[in-house]
Each structure stands twice: as C-alpha cells, then as structure tokens.
C-alpha cells in the first residue's frame, strides 16, 4: 500500500505532517546527541522528555 509523496499530502495531511514531524524529531535527537555527547541521554535517565515521544 505504497503511496507517492503527493498522494500523502492530498490523502491525509495529518498523517503526512506526523510523518515529517517524527523524522524531524529523530534528526533533532541525533543532532543533540552529537552536540552533547552520547552520555546526554543516559545522564538524564528515563525522563528525557522531548526526545522520548516514541514517534
């Protein structure tokens, strides 16, 4: 059930938005980790908030 990018935009804007948002958060998370170092996540433990949305 693959759809092209354009079909996503017209078929379900919310789904398309959620998809791009999760990609954005993933790349932000990686960016933060490279800036703060790999210890960043571990130091804050389970309560890492924004980066643990599970998207």
C-alpha angles and dihedrals in degrees: 000000000000119000130191121249092257092051090055091055094050099034099052120355091185093055090047091050093049090050095052091042092055090049089050092051091047092054092043089052091052090046092052091048092053091048098043096033129243092288091068096087096042094048093057092044121198095340098073091134115191097032094053099060089122095231 
